[in-house]
Each structure stands twice: as structure tokens, then as C-alpha cells.
Amino acid sequence: MAVVALTGGIAAGKSAVTDVLSAEGITVIDADQVARDVVAPGQPALIDIEKRFGPEVITAEGGLDREALGQRVFADDHARADLNAIVHPAVWEASTALFQAHQSAHPDTPLVYAVPLLAEGSRAGEFDLVVLVHAPAETRYERLREHRGYDSQAAHQRVDAQATDAQRLAIADVTLDAGGELEHTREGAVELARGLWQHWPDQLHAIARQLPTRGE
């Protein structure tokens, strides 16, 4: 079963790339959506989060208060590690089930797993190809301030809470430059999509020769 991982830091441009891939007929499974699903009301992961972080991270309706939880974990490495220990195994279990369902139903269609926190874990080697959507940290700070309304401190907390640029580049087989204009990012995504269709599923590393690492 072949799976391509697509990763990148917050505000790097991953959504722009996955939008293009989806439009090109490639199946994209979004780890962020899976993460939302596994902490839905009544799910074991949400129960464990409440036990660890208290009722203040749960809304009156019984859902996860993401803002309250974010304030706790982005400034506290230990708390963030505890949260990851709860959520990451649940996300991986649910994601694996989706991979298997895709393989059964659409084995000839390329499958991309959009997973922002790949460099923070130990699973990069489990994928057939790792694609990094890369924008330098300073660019991502600016995007968070300009497009998402974060103040400077909040922007830095969110970027700095993730892996470094060097850590992501170290695990990447292919790096798409997303630090400039949106159209440039989309052009790289189209090239990637063509490579996936051409080399799926057994020759994916040939894409690294067609799309040599860019943006370092």
C-alpha cells in the first residue's frame, strides 16, 4: 500500500498544494480533519484530554475548546507533549483505516496524506515519499500576522512550537518552494500531481529526480 506524506509548517501553503492535488484527481487525506474527528464529543481522546487539562478546555456543549487548549500547550512544551501523546496515536489509527479503505476501493489512484507534524514524530520513514511544502519561518510569521490576525507573540509561539525548517528539510524527498507568490506554489503542485500519476505506485522516488529539492 503506497502513501505519500505531504508536510509543512503552519502557514507554509499546504492547503494551496492539496487543493491543486485534489483538483487533479488525487485522493488527499487531511490529518488535521482526522485530528478533529478523534476529539469529537464522546471520543476516547477527548475524554483523556479533559482528564489531563481539566474541564476548562471543554465547551458548554461538550466539545473541545481549541482556543483554551491552544493557550495551554503552545507556551508549555510539557503540556504539548502530553497532548500529542493522547492525540497522535488516535489520529494514526484512524488514518491507517482510511489508507486501507482507499487501497481497497481505489488502488490505482495516488494517495496523499497531508500531515503538518510529520517531522515532530517518528513516522516519516513509513511513507513511500515525503513532500515538504516549504516557506521560511519568517515568511510564516508574516502570514500569520497579516492573514490570520495573530499578534507577533502568538505568531511566534505557533511557529516556534513546531519543528524547525532544518528538521523538515532533513526528512523531505521533495521540497516545493511555497515562500513566494501563490501561483508559483500552484505550479509546483501541478508538477507534483503529474509525477504522482506517472509514477504511482511503485516508482515514486523518480519524482525526486523530476522535482529536485527546491527552496532550501
QUIUR-V118722 format. One record per run of one state. SS is the DSSP state (H for helix, E for strand, - for the rest). FROM is the first residue (numbers start at 1). LEN is the number of residues. If there is no record, write none. Layout:
ss | from | len
SS | FROM | LEN
SS | FROM | LEN
This chain:
ss | from | len
- | 1 | 3
E | 4 | 4
- | 8 | 6
H | 14 | 10
- | 24 | 3
E | 27 | 4
H | 31 | 8
- | 39 | 5
H | 44 | 10
- | 54 | 1
H | 55 | 3
E | 58 | 1
- | 59 | 5
E | 64 | 1
- | 65 | 1
H | 66 | 8
- | 74 | 3
H | 77 | 29
- | 106 | 5
E | 111 | 4
- | 115 | 9
H | 124 | 3
- | 127 | 2
E | 129 | 6
- | 135 | 2
H | 137 | 11
- | 148 | 4
H | 152 | 9
- | 161 | 4
H | 165 | 7
- | 172 | 2
E | 174 | 4
- | 178 | 4
H | 182 | 18
- | 200 | 6
H | 206 | 5
- | 211 | 6
